[in-house]
Amino acid sequence: MCDSLKDYSETSFYPGCLSFTSFSAVLKIINIKARNWWIDKNFTKLLELLHEMLPKGNTLSTRHYEAKKILCPMGI
């Protein structure tokens, strides 16, 4: 569990991105979901769209369940 969390926290969000890691990006996006009471289905649609819009090679999960699994080791 900790190894995968460490990997996500060290993996660039997309090639050349210096601002976000895979972990920090998912954490920020899920935080927006929680603050705005978005349902999982609509959140998945947003993730799919963002994944298409971001540069090729991005690590954004396209499903709410996948994104949530990244944060599970933290108990969030």
PDB file with SEQRES, HELIX, SHEET and CRYST1 records, atoms N, CA, C and O in Angstrom:
SEQRES   1 A   76  MET CYS ASP SER LEU LYS ASP TYR SER GLU THR SER PHE          
SEQRES   2 A   76  TYR PRO GLY CYS LEU SER PHE THR SER PHE SER ALA VAL          
SEQRES   3 A   76  LEU LYS ILE ILE ASN ILE LYS ALA ARG ASN TRP TRP ILE          
SEQRES   4 A   76  ASP LYS ASN PHE THR LYS LEU LEU GLU LEU LEU HIS GLU          
SEQRES   5 A   76  MET LEU PRO LYS GLY ASN THR LEU SER THR ARG HIS TYR          
SEQRES   6 A   76  GLU ALA LYS LYS ILE LEU CYS PRO MET GLY ILE                  
HELIX    1 AA1 CYS A    2  GLU A   10  1                                   9    
HELIX    2 AA2 SER A   22  ARG A   35  1                                  14    
HELIX    3 AA3 ASP A   40  MET A   53  1                                  14    
HELIX    4 AA4 HIS A   64  LEU A   71  1                                   8    
HELIX    5 AA5 CYS A   72  MET A   74  5                                   3    
CRYST1    1.000    1.000    1.000  90.00  90.00  90.00 P 1           1          
ATOM      1  N   MET A   1       0.807  -1.193   0.000  1.00  0.00           N  
ATOM      2  CA  MET A   1       0.000   0.000   0.000  1.00  0.00           C  
ATOM      3  C   MET A   1       0.850   1.258   0.000  1.00  0.00           C  
ATOM      4  O   MET A   1       0.639   2.154  -0.817  1.00  0.00           O  
ATOM      5  N   CYS A   2       1.810   1.328   0.912  1.00  0.00           N  
ATOM      6  CA  CYS A   2       2.654   2.516   1.008  1.00  0.00           C  
ATOM      7  C   CYS A   2       3.509   2.693  -0.232  1.00  0.00           C  
ATOM      8  O   CYS A   2       3.779   3.820  -0.647  1.00  0.00           O  
ATOM      9  N   ASP A   3       3.939   1.583  -0.830  1.00  0.00           N  
ATOM     10  CA  ASP A   3       4.745   1.696  -2.043  1.00  0.00           C  
ATOM     11  C   ASP A   3       3.960   2.334  -3.172  1.00  0.00           C  
ATOM     12  O   ASP A   3       4.491   3.179  -3.893  1.00  0.00           O  
ATOM     13  N   SER A   4       2.696   1.943  -3.339  1.00  0.00           N  
ATOM     14  CA  SER A   4       1.903   2.529  -4.418  1.00  0.00           C  
ATOM     15  C   SER A   4       1.628   4.001  -4.141  1.00  0.00           C  
ATOM     16  O   SER A   4       1.639   4.814  -5.064  1.00  0.00           O  
ATOM     17  N   LEU A   5       1.383   4.351  -2.889  1.00  0.00           N  
ATOM     18  CA  LEU A   5       1.175   5.751  -2.530  1.00  0.00           C  
ATOM     19  C   LEU A   5       2.441   6.551  -2.802  1.00  0.00           C  
ATOM     20  O   LEU A   5       2.374   7.674  -3.301  1.00  0.00           O  
ATOM     21  N   LYS A   6       3.587   5.979  -2.476  1.00  0.00           N  
ATOM     22  CA  LYS A   6       4.864   6.638  -2.745  1.00  0.00           C  
ATOM     23  C   LYS A   6       5.056   6.826  -4.248  1.00  0.00           C  
ATOM     24  O   LYS A   6       5.502   7.884  -4.694  1.00  0.00           O  
ATOM     25  N   ASP A   7       4.718   5.797  -5.029  1.00  0.00           N  
ATOM     26  CA  ASP A   7       4.830   5.892  -6.486  1.00  0.00           C  
ATOM     27  C   ASP A   7       3.961   7.017  -7.033  1.00  0.00           C  
ATOM     28  O   ASP A   7       4.416   7.814  -7.852  1.00  0.00           O  
ATOM     29  N   TYR A   8       2.697   7.084  -6.577  1.00  0.00           N  
ATOM     30  CA  TYR A   8       1.795   8.139  -7.047  1.00  0.00           C  
ATOM     31  C   TYR A   8       2.299   9.521  -6.648  1.00  0.00           C  
ATOM     32  O   TYR A   8       2.113  10.489  -7.385  1.00  0.00           O  
ATOM     33  N   SER A   9       2.932   9.615  -5.492  1.00  0.00           N  
ATOM     34  CA  SER A   9       3.401  10.929  -5.034  1.00  0.00           C  
ATOM     35  C   SER A   9       4.684  11.360  -5.736  1.00  0.00           C  
ATOM     36  O   SER A   9       5.084  12.521  -5.643  1.00  0.00           O  
ATOM     37  N   GLU A  10       5.329  10.432  -6.439  1.00  0.00           N  
ATOM     38  CA  GLU A  10       6.557  10.766  -7.166  1.00  0.00           C  
ATOM     39  C   GLU A  10       6.368  10.792  -8.679  1.00  0.00           C  
ATOM     40  O   GLU A  10       7.262  11.231  -9.403  1.00  0.00           O  
ATOM     41  N   THR A  11       5.216  10.329  -9.167  1.00  0.00           N  
ATOM     42  CA  THR A  11       4.960  10.257 -10.606  1.00  0.00           C  
ATOM     43  C   THR A  11       4.396  11.574 -11.111  1.00  0.00           C  
ATOM     44  O   THR A  11       3.436  12.104 -10.552  1.00  0.00           O  
ATOM     45  N   SER A  12       4.990  12.090 -12.157  1.00  0.00           N  
ATOM     46  CA  SER A  12       4.514  13.327 -12.771  1.00  0.00           C  
ATOM     47  C   SER A  12       3.097  13.140 -13.305  1.00  0.00           C  
ATOM     48  O   SER A  12       2.769  12.083 -13.842  1.00  0.00           O  
ATOM     49  N   PHE A  13       2.268  14.155 -13.160  1.00  0.00           N  
ATOM     50  CA  PHE A  13       0.876  14.099 -13.600  1.00  0.00           C  
ATOM     51  C   PHE A  13       0.783  13.862 -15.107  1.00  0.00           C  
ATOM     52  O   PHE A  13      -0.076  13.115 -15.577  1.00  0.00           O  
ATOM     53  N   TYR A  14       1.657  14.493 -15.841  1.00  0.00           N  
ATOM     54  CA  TYR A  14       1.809  14.234 -17.269  1.00  0.00           C  
ATOM     55  C   TYR A  14       3.244  14.602 -17.633  1.00  0.00           C  
ATOM     56  O   TYR A  14       3.888  15.354 -16.901  1.00  0.00           O  
ATOM     57  N   PRO A  15       3.751  14.094 -18.735  1.00  0.00           N  
ATOM     58  CA  PRO A  15       5.143  14.367 -19.099  1.00  0.00           C  
ATOM     59  C   PRO A  15       5.442  15.870 -19.149  1.00  0.00           C  
ATOM     60  O   PRO A  15       4.768  16.628 -19.848  1.00  0.00           O  
ATOM     61  N   GLY A  16       6.437  16.271 -18.415  1.00  0.00           N  
ATOM     62  CA  GLY A  16       6.828  17.677 -18.391  1.00  0.00           C  
ATOM     63  C   GLY A  16       6.143  18.513 -17.328  1.00  0.00           C  
ATOM     64  O   GLY A  16       6.499  19.677 -17.144  1.00  0.00           O  
ATOM     65  N   CYS A  17       5.171  17.956 -16.625  1.00  0.00           N  
ATOM     66  CA  CYS A  17       4.454  18.708 -15.588  1.00  0.00           C  
ATOM     67  C   CYS A  17       5.318  18.804 -14.339  1.00  0.00           C  
ATOM     68  O   CYS A  17       5.761  17.790 -13.800  1.00  0.00           O  
ATOM     69  N   LEU A  18       5.551  20.022 -13.888  1.00  0.00           N  
ATOM     70  CA  LEU A  18       6.345  20.245 -12.688  1.00  0.00           C  
ATOM     71  C   LEU A  18       5.487  20.673 -11.503  1.00  0.00           C  
ATOM     72  O   LEU A  18       5.966  20.717 -10.370  1.00  0.00           O  
ATOM     73  N   SER A  19       4.217  20.987 -11.763  1.00  0.00           N  
ATOM     74  CA  SER A  19       3.343  21.517 -10.719  1.00  0.00           C  
ATOM     75  C   SER A  19       2.610  20.449  -9.915  1.00  0.00           C  
ATOM     76  O   SER A  19       2.312  20.651  -8.737  1.00  0.00           O  
ATOM     77  N   PHE A  20       2.316  19.304 -10.552  1.00  0.00           N  
ATOM     78  CA  PHE A  20       1.503  18.296  -9.891  1.00  0.00           C  
ATOM     79  C   PHE A  20       2.098  16.909 -10.067  1.00  0.00           C  
ATOM     80  O   PHE A  20       2.710  16.597 -11.088  1.00  0.00           O  
ATOM     81  N   THR A  21       1.902  16.087  -9.042  1.00  0.00           N  
ATOM     82  CA  THR A  21       2.165  14.659  -9.163  1.00  0.00           C  
ATOM     83  C   THR A  21       0.820  13.982  -9.401  1.00  0.00           C  
ATOM     84  O   THR A  21      -0.220  14.633  -9.304  1.00  0.00           O  
ATOM     85  N   SER A  22       0.823  12.710  -9.705  1.00  0.00           N  
ATOM     86  CA  SER A  22      -0.437  11.981  -9.875  1.00  0.00           C  
ATOM     87  C   SER A  22      -1.279  12.100  -8.612  1.00  0.00           C  
ATOM     88  O   SER A  22      -2.490  12.305  -8.679  1.00  0.00           O  
ATOM     89  N   PHE A  23      -0.629  11.969  -7.468  1.00  0.00           N  
ATOM     90  CA  PHE A  23      -1.341  12.028  -6.191  1.00  0.00           C  
ATOM     91  C   PHE A  23      -1.928  13.408  -5.926  1.00  0.00           C  
ATOM     92  O   PHE A  23      -3.108  13.523  -5.597  1.00  0.00           O  
ATOM     93  N   SER A  24      -1.125  14.450  -6.063  1.00  0.00           N  
ATOM     94  CA  SER A  24      -1.610  15.795  -5.734  1.00  0.00           C  
ATOM     95  C   SER A  24      -2.745  16.233  -6.660  1.00  0.00           C  
ATOM     96  O   SER A  24      -3.669  16.921  -6.226  1.00  0.00           O  
ATOM     97  N   ALA A  25      -2.681  15.840  -7.923  1.00  0.00           N  
ATOM     98  CA  ALA A  25      -3.741  16.196  -8.860  1.00  0.00           C  
ATOM     99  C   ALA A  25      -5.057  15.520  -8.490  1.00  0.00           C  
ATOM    100  O   ALA A  25      -6.107  16.162  -8.460  1.00  0.00           O  
ATOM    101  N   VAL A  26      -4.992  14.221  -8.210  1.00  0.00           N  
ATOM    102  CA  VAL A  26      -6.219  13.491  -7.841  1.00  0.00           C  
ATOM    103  C   VAL A  26      -6.775  14.023  -6.530  1.00  0.00           C  
ATOM    104  O   VAL A  26      -7.989  14.163  -6.385  1.00  0.00           O  
ATOM    105  N   LEU A  27      -5.908  14.320  -5.579  1.00  0.00           N  
ATOM    106  CA  LEU A  27      -6.360  14.855  -4.296  1.00  0.00           C  
ATOM    107  C   LEU A  27      -7.107  16.171  -4.482  1.00  0.00           C  
ATOM    108  O   LEU A  27      -8.167  16.368  -3.889  1.00  0.00           O  
ATOM    109  N   LYS A  28      -6.573  17.062  -5.290  1.00  0.00           N  
ATOM    110  CA  LYS A  28      -7.231  18.351  -5.524  1.00  0.00           C  
ATOM    111  C   LYS A  28      -8.569  18.189  -6.244  1.00  0.00           C  
ATOM    112  O   LYS A  28      -9.540  18.868  -5.909  1.00  0.00           O  
ATOM    113  N   ILE A  29      -8.622  17.300  -7.224  1.00  0.00           N  
ATOM    114  CA  ILE A  29      -9.862  17.107  -7.980  1.00  0.00           C  
ATOM    115  C   ILE A  29     -10.933  16.454  -7.104  1.00  0.00           C  
ATOM    116  O   ILE A  29     -12.099  16.843  -7.166  1.00  0.00           O  
ATOM    117  N   ILE A  30     -10.555  15.480  -6.301  1.00  0.00           N  
ATOM    118  CA  ILE A  30     -11.536  14.835  -5.414  1.00  0.00           C  
ATOM    119  C   ILE A  30     -11.999  15.805  -4.334  1.00  0.00           C  
ATOM    120  O   ILE A  30     -13.143  15.728  -3.886  1.00  0.00           O  
ATOM    121  N   ASN A  31     -11.141  16.702  -3.916  1.00  0.00           N  
ATOM    122  CA  ASN A  31     -11.529  17.725  -2.954  1.00  0.00           C  
ATOM    123  C   ASN A  31     -12.631  18.614  -3.535  1.00  0.00           C  
ATOM    124  O   ASN A  31     -13.579  18.961  -2.830  1.00  0.00           O  
ATOM    125  N   ILE A  32     -12.518  18.978  -4.792  1.00  0.00           N  
ATOM    126  CA  ILE A  32     -13.554  19.781  -5.453  1.00  0.00           C  
ATOM    127  C   ILE A  32     -14.860  18.994  -5.500  1.00  0.00           C  
ATOM    128  O   ILE A  32     -15.931  19.550  -5.255  1.00  0.00           O  
ATOM    129  N   LYS A  33     -14.776  17.698  -5.816  1.00  0.00           N  
ATOM    130  CA  LYS A  33     -15.967  16.836  -5.851  1.00  0.00           C  
ATOM    131  C   LYS A  33     -16.681  16.855  -4.499  1.00  0.00           C  
ATOM    132  O   LYS A  33     -17.896  17.041  -4.433  1.00  0.00           O  
ATOM    133  N   ALA A  34     -15.925  16.664  -3.438  1.00  0.00           N  
ATOM    134  CA  ALA A  34     -16.511  16.598  -2.099  1.00  0.00           C  
ATOM    135  C   ALA A  34     -17.126  17.927  -1.679  1.00  0.00           C  
ATOM    136  O   ALA A  34     -18.211  17.955  -1.100  1.00  0.00           O  
ATOM    137  N   ARG A  35     -16.449  19.007  -1.963  1.00  0.00           N  
ATOM    138  CA  ARG A  35     -16.963  20.327  -1.563  1.00  0.00           C  
ATOM    139  C   ARG A  35     -18.236  20.720  -2.311  1.00  0.00           C  
ATOM    140  O   ARG A  35     -19.040  21.508  -1.812  1.00  0.00           O  
ATOM    141  N   ASN A  36     -18.410  20.168  -3.505  1.00  0.00           N  
ATOM    142  CA  ASN A  36     -19.569  20.548  -4.320  1.00  0.00           C  
ATOM    143  C   ASN A  36     -20.639  19.468  -4.394  1.00  0.00           C  
ATOM    144  O   ASN A  36     -21.603  19.594  -5.149  1.00  0.00           O  
ATOM    145  N   TRP A  37     -20.470  18.407  -3.610  1.00  0.00           N  
ATOM    146  CA  TRP A  37     -21.474  17.346  -3.510  1.00  0.00           C  
ATOM    147  C   TRP A  37     -21.789  16.701  -4.862  1.00  0.00           C  
ATOM    148  O   TRP A  37     -22.943  16.369  -5.134  1.00  0.00           O  
ATOM    149  N   TRP A  38     -20.765  16.521  -5.713  1.00  0.00           N  
ATOM    150  CA  TRP A  38     -20.980  15.881  -7.006  1.00  0.00           C  
ATOM    151  C   TRP A  38     -21.200  14.391  -6.811  1.00  0.00           C  
ATOM    152  O   TRP A  38     -20.545  13.760  -5.981  1.00  0.00           O  
ATOM    153  N   ILE A  39     -22.119  13.835  -7.576  1.00  0.00           N  
ATOM    154  CA  ILE A  39     -22.332  12.398  -7.503  1.00  0.00           C  
ATOM    155  C   ILE A  39     -21.233  11.693  -8.305  1.00  0.00           C  
ATOM    156  O   ILE A  39     -20.624  12.280  -9.199  1.00  0.00           O  
ATOM    157  N   ASP A  40     -20.995  10.432  -7.966  1.00  0.00           N  
ATOM    158  CA  ASP A  40     -19.895   9.674  -8.576  1.00  0.00           C  
ATOM    159  C   ASP A  40     -20.003   9.589 -10.094  1.00  0.00           C  
ATOM    160  O   ASP A  40     -18.996   9.691 -10.794  1.00  0.00           O  
ATOM    161  N   LYS A  41     -21.206   9.405 -10.600  1.00  0.00           N  
ATOM    162  CA  LYS A  41     -21.403   9.271 -12.047  1.00  0.00           C  
ATOM    163  C   LYS A  41     -20.965  10.541 -12.778  1.00  0.00           C  
ATOM    164  O   LYS A  41     -20.259  10.460 -13.783  1.00  0.00           O  
ATOM    165  N   ASN A  42     -21.369  11.695 -12.290  1.00  0.00           N  
ATOM    166  CA  ASN A  42     -20.984  12.962 -12.925  1.00  0.00           C  
ATOM    167  C   ASN A  42     -19.493  13.226 -12.771  1.00  0.00           C  
ATOM    168  O   ASN A  42     -18.861  13.781 -13.669  1.00  0.00           O  
ATOM    169  N   PHE A  43     -18.937  12.830 -11.643  1.00  0.00           N  
ATOM    170  CA  PHE A  43     -17.511  13.010 -11.418  1.00  0.00           C  
ATOM    171  C   PHE A  43     -16.702  12.161 -12.396  1.00  0.00           C  
ATOM    172  O   PHE A  43     -15.676  12.611 -12.907  1.00  0.00           O  
ATOM    173  N   THR A  44     -17.155  10.942 -12.658  1.00  0.00           N  
ATOM    174  CA  THR A  44     -16.486  10.082 -13.633  1.00  0.00           C  
ATOM    175  C   THR A  44     -16.499  10.729 -15.013  1.00  0.00           C  
ATOM    176  O   THR A  44     -15.502  10.678 -15.733  1.00  0.00           O  
ATOM    177  N   LYS A  45     -17.618  11.333 -15.382  1.00  0.00           N  
ATOM    178  CA  LYS A  45     -17.699  12.010 -16.675  1.00  0.00           C  
ATOM    179  C   LYS A  45     -16.696  13.166 -16.746  1.00  0.00           C  
ATOM    180  O   LYS A  45     -16.075  13.381 -17.788  1.00  0.00           O  
ATOM    181  N   LEU A  46     -16.535  13.901 -15.660  1.00  0.00           N  
ATOM    182  CA  LEU A  46     -15.551  14.985 -15.626  1.00  0.00           C  
ATOM    183  C   LEU A  46     -14.136  14.426 -15.773  1.00  0.00           C  
ATOM    184  O   LEU A  46     -13.331  14.974 -16.526  1.00  0.00           O  
ATOM    185  N   LEU A  47     -13.827  13.341 -15.060  1.00  0.00           N  
ATOM    186  CA  LEU A  47     -12.505  12.740 -15.165  1.00  0.00           C  
ATOM    187  C   LEU A  47     -12.213  12.284 -16.590  1.00  0.00           C  
ATOM    188  O   LEU A  47     -11.103  12.472 -17.089  1.00  0.00           O  
ATOM    189  N   GLU A  48     -13.195  11.691 -17.240  1.00  0.00           N  
ATOM    190  CA  GLU A  48     -13.015  11.242 -18.629  1.00  0.00           C  
ATOM    191  C   GLU A  48     -12.695  12.422 -19.538  1.00  0.00           C  
ATOM    192  O   GLU A  48     -11.799  12.337 -20.378  1.00  0.00           O  
ATOM    193  N   LEU A  49     -13.424  13.521 -19.371  1.00  0.00           N  
ATOM    194  CA  LEU A  49     -13.199  14.706 -20.194  1.00  0.00           C  
ATOM    195  C   LEU A  49     -11.819  15.310 -19.921  1.00  0.00           C  
ATOM    196  O   LEU A  49     -11.084  15.629 -20.855  1.00  0.00           O  
ATOM    197  N   LEU A  50     -11.474  15.463 -18.664  1.00  0.00           N  
ATOM    198  CA  LEU A  50     -10.163  16.019 -18.323  1.00  0.00           C  
ATOM    199  C   LEU A  50      -9.034  15.151 -18.861  1.00  0.00           C  
ATOM    200  O   LEU A  50      -8.027  15.668 -19.345  1.00  0.00           O  
ATOM    201  N   HIS A  51      -9.196  13.843 -18.779  1.00  0.00           N  
ATOM    202  CA  HIS A  51      -8.177  12.922 -19.292  1.00  0.00           C  
ATOM    203  C   HIS A  51      -7.968  13.143 -20.796  1.00  0.00           C  
ATOM    204  O   HIS A  51      -6.834  13.120 -21.275  1.00  0.00           O  
ATOM    205  N   GLU A  52      -9.050  13.353 -21.531  1.00  0.00           N  
ATOM    206  CA  GLU A  52      -8.946  13.617 -22.971  1.00  0.00           C  
ATOM    207  C   GLU A  52      -8.284  14.965 -23.251  1.00  0.00           C  
ATOM    208  O   GLU A  52      -7.543  15.102 -24.224  1.00  0.00           O  
ATOM    209  N   MET A  53      -8.548  15.961 -22.400  1.00  0.00           N  
ATOM    210  CA  MET A  53      -8.049  17.318 -22.620  1.00  0.00           C  
ATOM    211  C   MET A  53      -6.569  17.471 -22.268  1.00  0.00           C  
ATOM    212  O   MET A  53      -5.871  18.301 -22.851  1.00  0.00           O  
ATOM    213  N   LEU A  54      -6.100  16.678 -21.327  1.00  0.00           N  
ATOM    214  CA  LEU A  54      -4.712  16.771 -20.886  1.00  0.00           C  
ATOM    215  C   LEU A  54      -3.781  16.150 -21.923  1.00  0.00           C  
ATOM    216  O   LEU A  54      -4.218  15.356 -22.755  1.00  0.00           O  
ATOM    217  N   PRO A  55      -2.511  16.507 -21.875  1.00  0.00           N  
ATOM    218  CA  PRO A  55      -1.549  15.947 -22.835  1.00  0.00           C  
ATOM    219  C   PRO A  55      -1.485  14.420 -22.762  1.00  0.00           C  
ATOM    220  O   PRO A  55      -1.744  13.810 -21.724  1.00  0.00           O  
ATOM    221  N   LYS A  56      -1.136  13.837 -23.886  1.00  0.00           N  
ATOM    222  CA  LYS A  56      -0.982  12.385 -23.961  1.00  0.00           C  
ATOM    223  C   LYS A  56       0.047  11.935 -22.928  1.00  0.00           C  
ATOM    224  O   LYS A  56       1.065  12.597 -22.725  1.00  0.00           O  
ATOM    225  N   GLY A  57      -0.224  10.816 -22.285  1.00  0.00           N  
ATOM    226  CA  GLY A  57       0.668  10.300 -21.257  1.00  0.00           C  
ATOM    227  C   GLY A  57       0.287  10.747 -19.861  1.00  0.00           C  
ATOM    228  O   GLY A  57       0.998  10.450 -18.901  1.00  0.00           O  
ATOM    229  N   ASN A  58      -0.844  11.468 -19.729  1.00  0.00           N  
ATOM    230  CA  ASN A  58      -1.252  11.899 -18.394  1.00  0.00           C  
ATOM    231  C   ASN A  58      -1.699  10.700 -17.572  1.00  0.00           C  
ATOM    232  O   ASN A  58      -2.118   9.681 -18.121  1.00  0.00           O  
ATOM    233  N   THR A  59      -1.606  10.828 -16.255  1.00  0.00           N  
ATOM    234  CA  THR A  59      -1.899   9.715 -15.360  1.00  0.00           C  
ATOM    235  C   THR A  59      -3.244   9.858 -14.655  1.00  0.00           C  
ATOM    236  O   THR A  59      -3.512   9.141 -13.690  1.00  0.00           O  
ATOM    237  N   LEU A  60      -4.078  10.754 -15.113  1.00  0.00           N  
ATOM    238  CA  LEU A  60      -5.383  10.967 -14.478  1.00  0.00           C  
ATOM    239  C   LEU A  60      -6.268   9.740 -14.645  1.00  0.00           C  
ATOM    240  O   LEU A  60      -6.434   9.221 -15.749  1.00  0.00           O  
ATOM    241  N   SER A  61      -6.823   9.293 -13.553  1.00  0.00           N  
ATOM    242  CA  SER A  61      -7.771   8.180 -13.599  1.00  0.00           C  
ATOM    243  C   SER A  61      -9.021   8.629 -14.341  1.00  0.00           C  
ATOM    244  O   SER A  61      -9.399   9.799 -14.275  1.00  0.00           O  
ATOM    245  N   THR A  62      -9.655   7.717 -15.036  1.00  0.00           N  
ATOM    246  CA  THR A  62     -10.869   8.066 -15.770  1.00  0.00           C  
ATOM    247  C   THR A  62     -12.127   7.615 -15.051  1.00  0.00           C  
ATOM    248  O   THR A  62     -13.229   7.831 -15.556  1.00  0.00           O  
ATOM    249  N   ARG A  63     -12.000   7.008 -13.912  1.00  0.00           N  
ATOM    250  CA  ARG A  63     -13.140   6.537 -13.126  1.00  0.00           C  
ATOM    251  C   ARG A  63     -12.989   7.002 -11.684  1.00  0.00           C  
ATOM    252  O   ARG A  63     -11.884   7.039 -11.142  1.00  0.00           O  
ATOM    253  N   HIS A  64     -14.104   7.352 -11.076  1.00  0.00           N  
ATOM    254  CA  HIS A  64     -14.112   7.781  -9.679  1.00  0.00           C  
ATOM    255  C   HIS A  64     -13.511   6.702  -8.790  1.00  0.00           C  
ATOM    256  O   HIS A  64     -12.715   7.001  -7.900  1.00  0.00           O  
ATOM    257  N   TYR A  65     -13.883   5.468  -9.025  1.00  0.00           N  
ATOM    258  CA  TYR A  65     -13.392   4.360  -8.201  1.00  0.00           C  
ATOM    259  C   TYR A  65     -11.871   4.270  -8.245  1.00  0.00           C  
ATOM    260  O   TYR A  65     -11.234   4.076  -7.209  1.00  0.00           O  
ATOM    261  N   GLU A  66     -11.283   4.409  -9.427  1.00  0.00           N  
ATOM    262  CA  GLU A  66      -9.826   4.352  -9.566  1.00  0.00           C  
ATOM    263  C   GLU A  66      -9.156   5.505  -8.827  1.00  0.00           C  
ATOM    264  O   GLU A  66      -8.144   5.314  -8.152  1.00  0.00           O  
ATOM    265  N   ALA A  67      -9.721   6.696  -8.957  1.00  0.00           N  
ATOM    266  CA  ALA A  67      -9.161   7.869  -8.288  1.00  0.00           C  
ATOM    267  C   ALA A  67      -9.246   7.705  -6.778  1.00  0.00           C  
ATOM    268  O   ALA A  67      -8.313   8.068  -6.061  1.00  0.00           O  
ATOM    269  N   LYS A  68     -10.347   7.165  -6.292  1.00  0.00           N  
ATOM    270  CA  LYS A  68     -10.544   6.966  -4.868  1.00  0.00           C  
ATOM    271  C   LYS A  68      -9.555   5.945  -4.301  1.00  0.00           C  
ATOM    272  O   LYS A  68      -9.106   6.075  -3.163  1.00  0.00           O  
ATOM    273  N   LYS A  69      -9.217   4.923  -5.105  1.00  0.00           N  
ATOM    274  CA  LYS A  69      -8.266   3.908  -4.661  1.00  0.00           C  
ATOM    275  C   LYS A  69      -6.885   4.499  -4.399  1.00  0.00           C  
ATOM    276  O   LYS A  69      -6.151   3.999  -3.547  1.00  0.00           O  
ATOM    277  N   ILE A  70      -6.530   5.548  -5.117  1.00  0.00           N  
ATOM    278  CA  ILE A  70      -5.237   6.197  -4.914  1.00  0.00           C  
ATOM    279  C   ILE A  70      -5.155   6.774  -3.502  1.00  0.00           C  
ATOM    280  O   ILE A  70      -4.096   6.752  -2.875  1.00  0.00           O  
ATOM    281  N   LEU A  71      -6.280   7.288  -3.008  1.00  0.00           N  
ATOM    282  CA  LEU A  71      -6.303   7.931  -1.701  1.00  0.00           C  
ATOM    283  C   LEU A  71      -6.588   6.956  -0.566  1.00  0.00           C  
ATOM    284  O   LEU A  71      -6.400   7.313   0.597  1.00  0.00           O  
ATOM    285  N   CYS A  72      -7.028   5.757  -0.857  1.00  0.00           N  
ATOM    286  CA  CYS A  72      -7.401   4.790   0.177  1.00  0.00           C  
ATOM    287  C   CYS A  72      -6.334   4.552   1.235  1.00  0.00           C  
ATOM    288  O   CYS A  72      -6.676   4.501   2.417  1.00  0.00           O  
ATOM    289  N   PRO A  73      -5.082   4.407   0.887  1.00  0.00           N  
ATOM    290  CA  PRO A  73      -4.087   4.166   1.941  1.00  0.00           C  
ATOM    291  C   PRO A  73      -4.074   5.251   3.019  1.00  0.00           C  
ATOM    292  O   PRO A  73      -3.626   5.014   4.141  1.00  0.00           O  
ATOM    293  N   MET A  74      -4.568   6.445   2.671  1.00  0.00           N  
ATOM    294  CA  MET A  74      -4.605   7.524   3.639  1.00  0.00           C  
ATOM    295  C   MET A  74      -5.868   7.498   4.481  1.00  0.00           C  
ATOM    296  O   MET A  74      -5.959   8.216   5.477  1.00  0.00           O  
ATOM    297  N   GLY A  75      -6.843   6.683   4.098  1.00  0.00           N  
ATOM    298  CA  GLY A  75      -8.102   6.623   4.834  1.00  0.00           C  
ATOM    299  C   GLY A  75      -9.027   7.788   4.532  1.00  0.00           C  
ATOM    300  O   GLY A  75      -9.888   8.128   5.343  1.00  0.00           O  
ATOM    301  N   ILE A  76      -8.854   8.396   3.373  1.00  0.00           N  
ATOM    302  CA  ILE A  76      -9.687   9.547   2.992  1.00  0.00           C  
ATOM    303  C   ILE A  76     -10.973   9.043   2.369  1.00  0.00           C  
ATOM    304  O   ILE A  76     -11.822   9.842   1.975  1.00  0.00           O  
TER     305      ILE A  76                                                      
END                                                                             
